[in-house]
C-alpha cells in the first residue's frame, strides 16, 4: 500500500469519527484532535524546508516551549484533580503513568533495530499518539466539563515533533508524507474513547487522572531540549564528537524557552480562571 493511500485513508477515518462525535456534541475532543493534526501537518513542510539548515534555534525553541507548557499544564490541571479524588490512588496513577511512558519509549526505541519497511520514527510517533489519544479521551470522558486549554497545551508537542521528524526524514531521503498517520492518530484514539461512559467513582477518577498526569509528565520531560551529546538536539545535527562545544550556544536558549512555555500556560490559566 502506497504512502498516499495510507495517509489519506487515515485522514478519511478521522473525518468519519469527527462526524460521529459532532452528532454527540463532543466539540472539545473534536477541537483537540484537529488542533493536534493541524500542528503536526503544518510543521511537516517547515521541517522539509529546514532539512539543509544547520541552525537549530527554532527546533530548540519548539522543544523548550512545548515541554514547559506540558509540564505546567499537567501540574496545574491534572495533579490537583487526581489528588482531590484520592491522594493515594491519584499518586499511584501518576507513578504508573510515568513508568508506562518509560516502557513505551523503551520498546519504541527497539523499532530502530528492526527491518520493517515503515520508518521507525513513523511507528514510534504513531504509537505515542495513540497512547496520548486514549489518555486524553479517558480524561474528557471522565470530566467533560474540563476546559479546552488543557487539551491544547497537552498537544502542543505535535508541532515540534512533526517539524523534527520531517526534517530528519528529509535529510535521510525518506518521504515525510506518512507523518500524517501519527498526526491523525491522536484523534483516532481520543474520539471513540471519549464516547465511552465512565462511572463516577473517586478511585477510578483518581487513577485515570493520575495515569494521564504521569504519561504527560514523561512526554514533557522527553521533550526537554537536551543540548548534550546524544540528546534530542544533537540527534538533529551533523556535528562530530569533538564539536560538542558548538551545542553550548543552544543551552541558555533551551532553558529560557522552557520557562517561557510554562509561564505562558500559567498566564493563560490566570486570565481564564
TORPAMI-193293 format. One record per atom (N, C-alpha, C): atom name; x, y, z. Coordinates in steps of 0.1 Angstrom, whole numbers, always signed. Example, Ala and Ser with C-alpha at 12.3 -4.5 7.8 and 13.67 -1.06 7.14 Angstrom:
# residues 2
N_+132_-57_+78 $
CA_+123_-45_+78 $
C_+132_-33_+78 $
N_+128_-22_+71 $
CA_+137_-11_+71 $
C_+129_+0_+79 $
END
This chain:
# residues 273
N_+8_-12_+0 $
CA_+0_+0_+0 $
C_+9_+12_+0 $
N_+6_+22_-9 $
CA_+14_+34_-10 $
C_+13_+43_+2 $
N_+23_+52_+3 $
CA_+22_+62_+14 $
C_+10_+71_+13 $
N_+6_+75_+1 $
CA_-5_+84_-1 $
C_-18_+77_+3 $
N_-20_+64_+0 $
CA_-32_+57_+3 $
C_-33_+56_+18 $
N_-23_+52_+25 $
CA_-23_+51_+40 $
C_-26_+65_+46 $
N_-19_+75_+42 $
CA_-21_+88_+48 $
C_-35_+94_+46 $
N_-40_+93_+33 $
CA_-53_+98_+31 $
C_-65_+89_+36 $
N_-62_+76_+37 $
CA_-72_+68_+44 $
C_-73_+71_+59 $
N_-62_+74_+65 $
CA_-62_+78_+79 $
C_-70_+91_+81 $
N_-68_+100_+73 $
CA_-75_+113_+74 $
C_-90_+111_+72 $
N_-93_+102_+62 $
CA_-108_+99_+60 $
C_-114_+93_+72 $
N_-107_+84_+79 $
CA_-112_+78_+91 $
C_-114_+88_+102 $
N_-104_+98_+103 $
CA_-106_+109_+113 $
C_-118_+117_+110 $
N_-121_+120_+97 $
CA_-133_+127_+94 $
C_-145_+120_+98 $
N_-146_+107_+96 $
CA_-158_+99_+99 $
C_-160_+100_+114 $
N_-149_+97_+122 $
CA_-151_+98_+136 $
C_-155_+112_+141 $
N_-150_+122_+134 $
CA_-153_+136_+138 $
C_-168_+138_+136 $
N_-174_+133_+125 $
CA_-188_+134_+122 $
C_-196_+128_+133 $
N_-192_+116_+137 $
CA_-200_+108_+147 $
C_-199_+116_+160 $
N_-187_+121_+164 $
CA_-185_+129_+176 $
C_-193_+142_+176 $
N_-195_+148_+164 $
CA_-202_+160_+163 $
C_-217_+158_+165 $
N_-222_+146_+161 $
CA_-236_+142_+164 $
C_-238_+141_+179 $
N_-228_+138_+186 $
CA_-229_+137_+201 $
C_-224_+150_+208 $
N_-222_+161_+200 $
CA_-218_+174_+205 $
C_-205_+173_+213 $
N_-196_+164_+209 $
CA_-183_+162_+216 $
C_-173_+172_+210 $
N_-176_+185_+212 $
CA_-168_+195_+204 $
C_-154_+197_+210 $
N_-152_+195_+223 $
CA_-138_+197_+228 $
C_-128_+187_+223 $
N_-132_+174_+223 $
CA_-123_+164_+217 $
C_-121_+166_+202 $
N_-132_+170_+195 $
CA_-130_+173_+181 $
C_-120_+184_+179 $
N_-121_+195_+187 $
CA_-112_+206_+186 $
C_-97_+202_+189 $
N_-95_+194_+200 $
CA_-82_+190_+204 $
C_-76_+181_+193 $
N_-84_+171_+188 $
CA_-79_+162_+178 $
C_-75_+169_+165 $
N_-82_+179_+161 $
CA_-79_+186_+148 $
C_-67_+196_+151 $
N_-67_+202_+163 $
CA_-55_+210_+166 $
C_-42_+202_+166 $
N_-43_+190_+171 $
CA_-31_+181_+171 $
C_-28_+178_+157 $
N_-38_+174_+149 $
CA_-35_+171_+135 $
C_-29_+183_+127 $
N_-35_+195_+129 $
CA_-30_+207_+122 $
C_-16_+210_+126 $
N_-13_+209_+139 $
CA_+0_+213_+144 $
C_+11_+205_+138 $
N_+9_+192_+137 $
CA_+19_+183_+131 $
C_+19_+184_+116 $
N_+7_+185_+110 $
CA_+7_+185_+95 $
C_+13_+198_+90 $
N_+10_+209_+96 $
CA_+16_+222_+92 $
C_+31_+223_+94 $
N_+36_+215_+104 $
CA_+50_+216_+107 $
C_+58_+208_+97 $
N_+52_+198_+90 $
CA_+59_+190_+80 $
C_+66_+197_+69 $
N_+59_+206_+62 $
CA_+67_+214_+52 $
C_+78_+222_+57 $
N_+76_+228_+69 $
CA_+86_+236_+76 $
C_+98_+227_+79 $
N_+96_+215_+83 $
CA_+107_+206_+86 $
C_+115_+202_+74 $
N_+107_+200_+63 $
CA_+113_+196_+50 $
C_+122_+208_+45 $
N_+117_+220_+46 $
CA_+125_+232_+42 $
C_+137_+234_+50 $
N_+137_+230_+63 $
CA_+148_+232_+72 $
C_+158_+220_+71 $
N_+156_+210_+62 $
CA_+165_+199_+62 $
C_+179_+202_+59 $
N_+182_+212_+51 $
CA_+195_+216_+47 $
C_+202_+226_+56 $
N_+195_+231_+67 $
CA_+200_+241_+75 $
C_+206_+235_+88 $
N_+217_+242_+93 $
CA_+224_+238_+104 $
C_+220_+245_+117 $
N_+213_+257_+116 $
CA_+208_+264_+127 $
C_+196_+257_+133 $
N_+197_+255_+147 $
CA_+186_+248_+153 $
C_+178_+256_+163 $
N_+179_+269_+162 $
CA_+172_+278_+172 $
C_+157_+275_+172 $
N_+151_+273_+160 $
CA_+136_+271_+160 $
C_+133_+257_+166 $
N_+141_+247_+164 $
CA_+139_+234_+170 $
C_+140_+234_+185 $
N_+151_+241_+190 $
CA_+153_+242_+204 $
C_+141_+250_+211 $
N_+137_+261_+204 $
CA_+126_+268_+210 $
C_+113_+260_+210 $
N_+111_+253_+199 $
CA_+99_+244_+199 $
C_+98_+234_+209 $
N_+109_+227_+211 $
CA_+110_+217_+222 $
C_+109_+224_+236 $
N_+116_+235_+238 $
CA_+115_+242_+251 $
C_+101_+247_+254 $
N_+95_+254_+245 $
CA_+82_+259_+248 $
C_+72_+248_+250 $
N_+73_+237_+242 $
CA_+64_+226_+244 $
C_+65_+219_+257 $
N_+78_+216_+261 $
CA_+80_+208_+273 $
C_+76_+217_+285 $
N_+79_+230_+285 $
CA_+75_+238_+296 $
C_+60_+239_+297 $
N_+53_+241_+286 $
CA_+38_+241_+286 $
C_+32_+228_+291 $
N_+37_+217_+287 $
CA_+31_+204_+291 $
C_+34_+201_+305 $
N_+46_+204_+310 $
CA_+49_+202_+324 $
C_+39_+210_+333 $
N_+38_+223_+330 $
CA_+30_+232_+337 $
C_+15_+228_+337 $
N_+10_+224_+325 $
CA_-4_+220_+323 $
C_-7_+208_+331 $
N_+2_+198_+331 $
CA_-1_+186_+339 $
C_-1_+189_+354 $
N_+8_+198_+358 $
CA_+10_+201_+372 $
C_-2_+209_+377 $
N_-7_+219_+370 $
CA_-18_+227_+375 $
C_-32_+222_+372 $
N_-34_+214_+361 $
CA_-47_+209_+358 $
C_-49_+195_+363 $
N_-40_+186_+361 $
CA_-42_+172_+363 $
C_-38_+167_+377 $
N_-27_+172_+382 $
CA_-22_+167_+396 $
C_-33_+170_+406 $
N_-38_+183_+407 $
CA_-48_+186_+418 $
C_-60_+177_+416 $
N_-65_+175_+404 $
CA_-77_+167_+402 $
C_-75_+153_+406 $
N_-64_+147_+403 $
CA_-61_+133_+407 $
C_-60_+132_+422 $
N_-53_+141_+428 $
CA_-51_+140_+443 $
C_-64_+143_+450 $
N_-72_+152_+445 $
CA_-85_+155_+451 $
C_-95_+144_+451 $
N_-94_+135_+441 $
CA_-103_+124_+440 $
C_-98_+113_+450 $
N_-85_+111_+451 $
CA_-80_+102_+461 $
C_-65_+104_+462 $
N_-59_+108_+473 $
CA_-45_+111_+473 $
C_-36_+99_+470 $
N_-39_+87_+475 $
CA_-31_+76_+473 $
C_-32_+70_+459 $
N_-45_+68_+455 $
CA_-47_+62_+441 $
C_-43_+72_+431 $
N_-45_+85_+434 $
CA_-40_+95_+424 $
C_-25_+95_+423 $
N_-18_+94_+434 $
CA_-4_+92_+433 $
C_+1_+80_+426 $
N_-7_+69_+429 $
CA_-3_+56_+422 $
C_-5_+57_+407 $
N_-16_+64_+403 $
CA_-18_+66_+389 $
C_-7_+74_+382 $
N_-2_+84_+389 $
CA_+10_+92_+384 $
C_+22_+83_+382 $
N_+25_+75_+392 $
CA_+36_+66_+392 $
C_+35_+56_+380 $
N_+23_+50_+379 $
CA_+21_+40_+368 $
C_+22_+47_+354 $
N_+17_+59_+353 $
CA_+17_+67_+341 $
C_+32_+70_+337 $
N_+40_+74_+346 $
CA_+54_+77_+343 $
C_+61_+64_+339 $
N_+59_+53_+346 $
CA_+66_+41_+342 $
C_+61_+35_+329 $
N_+48_+37_+326 $
CA_+42_+33_+313 $
C_+48_+41_+302 $
N_+50_+54_+304 $
CA_+56_+63_+294 $
C_+71_+58_+291 $
N_+78_+55_+302 $
CA_+91_+50_+301 $
C_+92_+36_+293 $
N_+82_+27_+296 $
CA_+82_+14_+289 $
C_+79_+16_+274 $
N_+69_+25_+272 $
CA_+66_+28_+258 $
C_+77_+34_+250 $
N_+85_+43_+256 $
CA_+96_+49_+250 $
C_+107_+38_+247 $
N_+109_+30_+257 $
CA_+120_+20_+256 $
C_+116_+9_+245 $
N_+104_+5_+245 $
CA_+100_-5_+234 $
C_+100_+1_+221 $
N_+95_+14_+220 $
CA_+95_+20_+207 $
C_+109_+22_+201 $
N_+119_+24_+210 $
CA_+133_+25_+205 $
C_+138_+12_+199 $
N_+133_+1_+203 $
CA_+137_-12_+197 $
C_+133_-13_+182 $
N_+123_-4_+178 $
CA_+119_-4_+164 $
C_+130_+0_+155 $
N_+139_+8_+160 $
CA_+150_+13_+152 $
C_+160_+1_+148 $
N_+158_-10_+154 $
CA_+167_-22_+151 $
C_+160_-32_+143 $
N_+148_-29_+138 $
CA_+141_-39_+130 $
C_+142_-36_+115 $
N_+137_-45_+107 $
CA_+138_-43_+92 $
C_+125_-40_+86 $
N_+116_-34_+94 $
CA_+103_-30_+89 $
C_+104_-20_+78 $
N_+95_-21_+68 $
CA_+95_-11_+57 $
C_+92_+3_+61 $
N_+83_+4_+71 $
CA_+79_+18_+75 $
C_+91_+23_+84 $
N_+94_+36_+82 $
CA_+105_+42_+90 $
C_+101_+41_+105 $
N_+111_+38_+114 $
CA_+108_+36_+128 $
C_+102_+49_+134 $
N_+106_+61_+130 $
CA_+101_+73_+136 $
C_+86_+74_+134 $
N_+81_+69_+122 $
CA_+66_+69_+120 $
C_+59_+60_+130 $
N_+65_+48_+132 $
CA_+59_+39_+141 $
C_+59_+44_+155 $
N_+70_+50_+159 $
CA_+72_+55_+172 $
C_+62_+66_+175 $
N_+61_+76_+166 $
CA_+52_+87_+168 $
C_+38_+83_+168 $
N_+34_+73_+160 $
CA_+21_+68_+159 $
C_+17_+61_+172 $
N_+26_+53_+177 $
CA_+23_+46_+190 $
C_+21_+56_+201 $
N_+30_+66_+201 $
CA_+29_+76_+212 $
C_+16_+84_+210 $
N_+12_+87_+198 $
CA_+0_+95_+196 $
C_-13_+87_+200 $
N_-13_+74_+197 $
CA_-24_+66_+201 $
C_-26_+65_+216 $
N_-14_+63_+223 $
CA_-15_+63_+237 $
C_-20_+76_+243 $
N_-14_+87_+238 $
CA_-19_+100_+243 $
C_-33_+103_+240 $
N_-38_+98_+228 $
CA_-52_+99_+224 $
C_-61_+92_+234 $
N_-58_+79_+237 $
CA_-66_+72_+246 $
C_-66_+79_+260 $
N_-55_+84_+264 $
CA_-54_+91_+277 $
C_-63_+103_+277 $
N_-62_+112_+267 $
CA_-70_+124_+266 $
C_-85_+120_+265 $
N_-88_+110_+257 $
CA_-102_+106_+256 $
C_-108_+102_+270 $
N_-100_+94_+277 $
CA_-105_+90_+291 $
C_-106_+102_+300 $
N_-97_+111_+300 $
CA_-98_+123_+308 $
C_-111_+131_+306 $
N_-113_+134_+293 $
CA_-125_+142_+290 $
C_-138_+134_+291 $
N_-137_+121_+290 $
CA_-149_+112_+292 $
C_-153_+112_+307 $
N_-142_+112_+315 $
CA_-145_+113_+330 $
C_-150_+126_+334 $
N_-144_+137_+329 $
CA_-148_+150_+333 $
C_-150_+159_+320 $
N_-161_+158_+314 $
CA_-163_+166_+301 $
C_-164_+181_+304 $
N_-165_+186_+316 $
CA_-165_+200_+319 $
C_-151_+206_+320 $
N_-141_+198_+317 $
CA_-127_+204_+317 $
C_-126_+213_+305 $
N_-118_+224_+307 $
CA_-117_+234_+297 $
C_-108_+228_+285 $
N_-109_+235_+274 $
CA_-101_+230_+262 $
C_-87_+234_+263 $
N_-83_+244_+272 $
CA_-70_+249_+274 $
C_-60_+237_+278 $
N_-65_+228_+286 $
CA_-57_+217_+290 $
C_-53_+208_+278 $
N_-63_+205_+270 $
CA_-61_+197_+258 $
C_-51_+203_+248 $
N_-53_+216_+246 $
CA_-45_+223_+236 $
C_-30_+223_+241 $
N_-28_+226_+254 $
CA_-15_+227_+260 $
C_-8_+213_+259 $
N_-16_+202_+261 $
CA_-11_+189_+260 $
C_-6_+185_+246 $
N_-13_+190_+236 $
CA_-9_+186_+222 $
C_+0_+195_+215 $
N_+5_+205_+223 $
CA_+15_+215_+217 $
C_+27_+208_+212 $
N_+30_+196_+217 $
CA_+42_+189_+213 $
C_+41_+184_+198 $
N_+29_+184_+193 $
CA_+28_+178_+179 $
C_+35_+187_+169 $
N_+35_+200_+171 $
CA_+42_+208_+161 $
C_+57_+205_+161 $
N_+64_+207_+172 $
CA_+79_+204_+172 $
C_+82_+189_+168 $
N_+73_+180_+172 $
CA_+76_+166_+168 $
C_+75_+164_+153 $
N_+65_+170_+147 $
CA_+63_+169_+132 $
C_+75_+176_+125 $
N_+79_+188_+130 $
CA_+90_+195_+124 $
C_+103_+187_+125 $
N_+106_+182_+137 $
CA_+119_+174_+138 $
C_+118_+161_+130 $
N_+107_+154_+130 $
CA_+106_+142_+123 $
C_+107_+144_+108 $
N_+100_+154_+103 $
CA_+100_+157_+88 $
C_+114_+161_+84 $
N_+121_+169_+92 $
CA_+135_+174_+89 $
C_+144_+161_+89 $
N_+142_+152_+99 $
CA_+151_+141_+99 $
C_+149_+131_+87 $
N_+136_+129_+84 $
CA_+133_+121_+73 $
C_+138_+127_+59 $
N_+136_+140_+58 $
CA_+140_+146_+45 $
C_+155_+146_+44 $
N_+163_+147_+55 $
CA_+177_+147_+55 $
C_+182_+133_+51 $
N_+174_+123_+54 $
CA_+178_+109_+50 $
C_+172_+104_+37 $
N_+165_+113_+30 $
CA_+159_+110_+17 $
C_+146_+102_+18 $
N_+140_+102_+30 $
CA_+127_+95_+31 $
C_+115_+104_+29 $
N_+104_+99_+25 $
CA_+92_+108_+24 $
C_+85_+110_+37 $
N_+83_+123_+40 $
CA_+76_+126_+53 $
C_+61_+125_+52 $
N_+55_+121_+41 $
CA_+41_+121_+39 $
C_+34_+112_+49 $
N_+40_+101_+53 $
CA_+34_+92_+63 $
C_+33_+98_+77 $
N_+39_+110_+79 $
CA_+37_+117_+92 $
C_+23_+121_+94 $
N_+15_+121_+83 $
CA_+0_+123_+85 $
C_-6_+112_+93 $
N_+0_+100_+94 $
CA_-5_+89_+102 $
C_-5_+93_+117 $
N_+7_+96_+122 $
CA_+7_+100_+137 $
C_+0_+113_+139 $
N_-1_+122_+129 $
CA_-8_+134_+131 $
C_-23_+131_+133 $
N_-28_+121_+127 $
CA_-43_+117_+128 $
C_-45_+108_+140 $
N_-35_+101_+145 $
CA_-36_+90_+154 $
C_-42_+94_+167 $
N_-38_+107_+172 $
CA_-44_+111_+185 $
C_-59_+112_+184 $
N_-64_+118_+174 $
CA_-79_+119_+172 $
C_-85_+105_+170 $
N_-79_+96_+163 $
CA_-84_+83_+160 $
C_-86_+75_+173 $
N_-78_+78_+183 $
CA_-79_+71_+196 $
C_-88_+79_+206 $
N_-86_+93_+206 $
CA_-93_+101_+216 $
C_-108_+102_+213 $
N_-112_+103_+200 $
CA_-126_+105_+197 $
C_-135_+93_+201 $
N_-132_+80_+198 $
CA_-140_+69_+202 $
C_-140_+67_+217 $
N_-128_+69_+223 $
CA_-127_+67_+238 $
C_-135_+77_+246 $
N_-136_+89_+241 $
CA_-143_+100_+247 $
C_-158_+97_+247 $
N_-163_+88_+239 $
CA_-177_+85_+238 $
C_-181_+74_+248 $
N_-171_+68_+255 $
CA_-174_+58_+265 $
C_-178_+64_+278 $
N_-189_+60_+284 $
CA_-193_+65_+297 $
C_-185_+59_+308 $
N_-179_+67_+316 $
CA_-171_+62_+328 $
C_-178_+65_+340 $
N_-181_+55_+348 $
CA_-188_+57_+361 $
C_-181_+66_+370 $
N_-189_+74_+377 $
CA_-184_+84_+387 $
C_-179_+77_+400 $
N_-167_+72_+400 $
CA_-161_+66_+411 $
C_-148_+73_+414 $
N_-146_+77_+427 $
CA_-135_+85_+431 $
C_-122_+78_+428 $
N_-121_+65_+431 $
CA_-108_+58_+429 $
C_-105_+57_+414 $
N_-116_+54_+406 $
CA_-114_+53_+391 $
C_-109_+66_+385 $
N_-116_+77_+390 $
CA_-112_+90_+385 $
C_-97_+94_+389 $
N_-94_+90_+402 $
CA_-80_+93_+407 $
C_-70_+86_+398 $
N_-73_+73_+395 $
CA_-64_+65_+387 $
C_-62_+71_+373 $
N_-74_+75_+367 $
CA_-74_+80_+353 $
C_-66_+93_+352 $
N_-69_+102_+361 $
CA_-62_+115_+361 $
C_-47_+114_+365 $
N_-45_+104_+374 $
CA_-31_+102_+378 $
C_-23_+96_+367 $
N_-29_+86_+360 $
CA_-22_+80_+349 $
C_-19_+90_+338 $
N_-29_+98_+335 $
CA_-28_+109_+324 $
C_-16_+118_+328 $
N_-16_+122_+341 $
CA_-5_+131_+346 $
C_+8_+124_+343 $
N_+10_+112_+347 $
CA_+23_+105_+346 $
C_+27_+104_+331 $
N_+17_+101_+322 $
CA_+20_+100_+308 $
C_+25_+113_+303 $
N_+18_+124_+306 $
CA_+21_+137_+300 $
C_+34_+142_+306 $
N_+37_+139_+319 $
CA_+49_+143_+325 $
C_+61_+136_+318 $
N_+59_+123_+315 $
CA_+70_+116_+308 $
C_+73_+122_+294 $
N_+62_+125_+287 $
CA_+63_+130_+273 $
C_+70_+144_+274 $
N_+65_+152_+284 $
CA_+71_+166_+285 $
C_+86_+165_+288 $
N_+90_+157_+297 $
CA_+104_+156_+301 $
C_+112_+150_+289 $
N_+106_+141_+282 $
CA_+112_+136_+270 $
C_+115_+147_+259 $
N_+106_+157_+260 $
CA_+108_+168_+250 $
C_+117_+179_+255 $
N_+122_+179_+267 $
CA_+131_+189_+272 $
C_+143_+190_+262 $
N_+146_+202_+257 $
CA_+157_+203_+247 $
C_+171_+200_+253 $
N_+175_+188_+252 $
CA_+188_+183_+258 $
C_+199_+187_+248 $
N_+207_+197_+251 $
CA_+218_+201_+242 $
C_+231_+194_+247 $
N_+230_+181_+248 $
CA_+242_+173_+251 $
C_+245_+163_+240 $
N_+256_+157_+241 $
CA_+259_+146_+231 $
C_+249_+135_+233 $
N_+243_+131_+222 $
CA_+233_+120_+223 $
C_+219_+125_+226 $
N_+217_+138_+230 $
CA_+204_+143_+233 $
C_+196_+146_+221 $
N_+183_+150_+223 $
CA_+174_+151_+211 $
C_+179_+162_+202 $
N_+186_+173_+207 $
CA_+190_+183_+198 $
C_+202_+178_+190 $
N_+212_+171_+196 $
CA_+223_+166_+190 $
C_+220_+157_+178 $
N_+209_+149_+180 $
CA_+205_+139_+170 $
C_+201_+146_+157 $
N_+197_+159_+158 $
CA_+193_+166_+146 $
C_+204_+175_+140 $
N_+216_+172_+144 $
CA_+228_+179_+139 $
C_+237_+169_+132 $
N_+247_+175_+125 $
CA_+257_+166_+119 $
C_+271_+169_+125 $
N_+270_+172_+138 $
CA_+283_+176_+145 $
C_+291_+163_+148 $
N_+304_+164_+146 $
CA_+312_+153_+151 $
C_+314_+153_+166 $
N_+319_+142_+171 $
CA_+320_+141_+186 $
C_+329_+152_+192 $
N_+339_+157_+185 $
CA_+348_+167_+190 $
C_+343_+181_+188 $
N_+330_+182_+182 $
CA_+324_+195_+180 $
C_+313_+198_+190 $
N_+312_+190_+201 $
CA_+301_+191_+210 $
C_+300_+205_+217 $
N_+312_+213_+217 $
CA_+312_+226_+223 $
C_+302_+235_+215 $
N_+299_+232_+202 $
CA_+290_+241_+195 $
C_+276_+240_+200 $
N_+273_+230_+208 $
CA_+260_+229_+213 $
C_+258_+239_+225 $
N_+269_+244_+230 $
CA_+268_+253_+242 $
C_+259_+265_+239 $
N_+259_+270_+227 $
CA_+252_+282_+224 $
C_+236_+280_+225 $
N_+232_+267_+224 $
CA_+218_+265_+225 $
C_+213_+262_+239 $
N_+222_+260_+249 $
CA_+218_+256_+262 $
C_+210_+267_+269 $
N_+214_+279_+269 $
CA_+207_+290_+276 $
C_+194_+292_+269 $
N_+193_+292_+256 $
CA_+181_+293_+248 $
C_+171_+282_+252 $
N_+176_+270_+254 $
CA_+168_+259_+258 $
C_+161_+261_+272 $
N_+169_+266_+281 $
CA_+164_+268_+295 $
C_+153_+280_+294 $
N_+157_+290_+287 $
CA_+148_+302_+287 $
C_+135_+299_+281 $
N_+135_+292_+269 $
CA_+122_+288_+263 $
C_+114_+279_+271 $
N_+120_+270_+278 $
CA_+112_+261_+287 $
C_+105_+268_+297 $
N_+111_+278_+304 $
CA_+104_+286_+314 $
C_+93_+294_+307 $
N_+96_+300_+296 $
CA_+86_+308_+289 $
C_+73_+300_+286 $
N_+75_+287_+281 $
CA_+64_+278_+279 $
C_+55_+276_+291 $
N_+62_+274_+302 $
CA_+54_+272_+315 $
C_+47_+285_+319 $
N_+54_+296_+317 $
CA_+48_+309_+321 $
C_+36_+312_+313 $
N_+36_+309_+300 $
CA_+25_+312_+291 $
C_+13_+304_+295 $
N_+15_+291_+298 $
CA_+3_+283_+302 $
C_-3_+289_+316 $
N_+6_+292_+325 $
CA_+1_+297_+338 $
C_-7_+311_+336 $
N_-1_+319_+327 $
CA_-8_+332_+324 $
C_-21_+330_+318 $
N_-22_+320_+308 $
CA_-35_+317_+302 $
C_-45_+312_+312 $
N_-40_+303_+322 $
CA_-49_+298_+332 $
C_-53_+310_+341 $
N_-44_+319_+345 $
CA_-47_+330_+354 $
C_-58_+339_+347 $
N_-57_+342_+334 $
CA_-66_+350_+327 $
C_-80_+343_+326 $
N_-80_+330_+323 $
CA_-92_+323_+320 $
C_-100_+320_+333 $
N_-93_+318_+344 $
CA_-100_+314_+357 $
C_-99_+325_+367 $
END
